[in-house]
Amino acid sequence: MKPSITCTLLAAGLLSGCSLAPTYERPAAPVAPAFPVNAPAASGTAAPAATDVKAAVDTGWRDFFADERLRQLIGTALENNRDLRTTALRIEEARAAYNITRADRLPNVNAALSGTRARTPAFRSGTGEAVVGESFDAGLSLAAFELDFFGRVRNLSAAALAAYLATDEARRAAQISLVAEVAKAYFTERAFAEQQALAQSTYEARRRTYDLTRQRLDVGASSLLDLRLNETLMETARASALALARQRAQAENALTLLVGAPPAQAASGAMADDRRIDAMSSLPEGLPSDLLARRPDIRAAEQRLLAANANIGAARAAFFPRISLTAALGSSSPEFSQLFDSGTKTWSFVPQLTLPIFDAGRNRANLNLAEVRKDLAVADYERSIQVAFREVADALAARAYLADQVAAQRAIQDAQADRLRLLQLRFENGVASSLDVLDAQRELFEAQQQLVQARLLRTTGAIDLYRALGGGLQ
C-alpha cells in the first residue's frame, strides 16, 4: 500500500472519531437562592449595597490590607510558603501528565537505522558451509497508532486536561487561603501584643499600689487583708502578662511558618482600627450563583467532575473494536554503501482490529467504576458549593453582629473605667472600701482584654468574608 493511502487512512481516523462520554450538565446548586439576612436587632444597620464598593474577587490583597508590614509578609509568603510551592509543583506534574496523554492522539513516527551481522552454521546453510551475513536497514516507522473512532483516546486526553485545570484551580484556592491565613495570623499576633501591653501596664500599676499598701500596713494605716488582695491582683496581672507573652511568641512562630522565611523586621504595627475594619467589612456579598465563577475551589471541583465524565466515555469505548495501524517505510541492503540504492526500498502496512469478546467482566467493572467516580465527583462538587455557601453565610453573620458586639464591649470598658474613677473618689473621701476599688480594677482589666478580643474577632471576620467571596487572588 502506498504511503499516500496510509496518510489518507490516518486522516480519516483522526477526523471521524466520536465521543461516548455522557453529555455534561452542571448539577444544580444544592443551596438556597439567597444568603440568609442577618440584621442586628439593636442597630438595624443594613449591609452596604453592591454598588457602593468593589466585589471581593475584584479587590487585590494589596488594596484590601492597608498595613504595609502585612503586605510584605503576604508577598514573602506567596514566594516562600512550602505548601503553596508544593501545590505549584503539582500543577507541573498534572501538565506533564496531560501532555503525555495528548500525545497519544497524534501518530508516533520514528526514524531508525540498524545493522545486523550474523553467522549461520554449516548444518543450517544451504551450501553446507558456515556463512557470515550482513544486512542494513533504514526508514521511518509508525508504531501501533490507534484510530480513535469511538473517542477513547480523546476522552482520556480530556480527562487529563480537566485534571490539570483542577490542579491549577487548587493552586489558586491555596493562594487565597494563604493570603487570609497570613493576615489572620498577623492580626492575632498584634492582638496578643496589645493584650500583653495592657497586662504589663496593669501589673506595673498594681505593683505600685501593692508597695503603697505595704507601706501603709507598716504604719498601721492598712490591714493585712488589703495587702493580700492587692498582692493577688498584682500577681494575676503578672500571670496574665506572662501567658500572653507565651501566646504572642507562639503566634509569631505560626506566622513565620506561614510566611516560609524569618521575618525581615521585628514585629510592629497595630491592630486595625474601627474605621479600617469598617472598610474591610464593606464588601458586597453578591448571590450564591456568583460563587460558581468566583471560588477556585468550586471551579476545581467542577473540573474533577468533567474529568470523571470523560473517563466514562473512555470506559464505554472499551466495549467497541479498537483499530490500530503499524506501518514502516525504508530501505534494506546487505551493504551499508548500497543502503539507499535503487531496488532497496521496503515498506509494510499492518492494520489490526481488536474486538473484545470475553474479558471476565473487566470492561463492565471499569465502566461501573467510572460511573461511581462520577457520582463521587458530583457529591464533591455539591459539597464544595454547600461549604462555600456556609462560609459566606457565617462571615455575613459575623459582619452583622460583631460591630455591635465591639461597640457594646467598648461601652462596658468605658463604664468600668468611670466606675473605677468614682470608686477611687469615694474611697479617698472614706465612703467606699478598698475592696470595692480592687474589684473595679479587676473588672476593668477584664473588660479591656475582652474588647481587644472582640476587635480581633471582627477583623478576622472581615478577612473570612473577603476570602469566602473569592478575594485574595489578584
Salt bridges, closest charged atoms under 4 A:
GLU68 OE1 - ARG71 NH1 3.25
GLU92 OE1 - ARG95 NH1 2.68
GLU93 OE1 - ARG90 NH1 3.25
GLU134 OE2 - ARG117 NH1 2.31
GLU146 OE1 - ARG152 NH2 2.76
GLU146 OE2 - ARG322 NE 3.83
ASP168 OD1 - ARG171 NE 3.50
ASP168 OD2 - ARG172 NE 3.49
GLU169 OE1 - ARG299 NH2 3.05
GLU189 OE1 - ARG190 NE 2.77
GLU189 OE2 - ARG248 NE 2.98
GLU194 OE2 - ARG455 NH1 2.74
GLU204 OE1 - ARG207 NH2 2.92
ASP211 OD2 - ARG207 NH1 3.77
ASP211 OD1 - ARG214 NH2 3.60
GLU231 OE1 - ARG228 NH1 2.59
GLU235 OE1 - ARG238 NH1 3.42
GLU252 OE2 - ARG248 NE 3.70
ASP274 OD2 - ARG410 NH1 2.95
ASP278 OD1 - ARG458 NH2 2.21
GLU285 OE1 - ARG399 NH2 3.05
ASP297 OD2 - ARG295 NH2 2.78
GLU302 OE2 - ARG26 NE 2.92
ASP380 OD2 - ARG304 NH2 2.95
GLU391 OE1 - ARG295 NH1 2.92
GLU391 OE1 - ARG467 NH2 3.35
ASP394 OD2 - ARG390 NE 3.15
ASP418 OD1 - ARG421 NH2 2.70
ASP439 OD2 - ARG419 NH2 3.30
ASP439 OD1 - ARG442 NH2 2.33
GLU443 OE1 - ARG419 NH1 2.66
GLU443 OE2 - ARG442 NH2 3.75
GLU446 OE2 - ARG442 NH1 3.48
ASP464 OD1 - LYS184 NZ 3.00
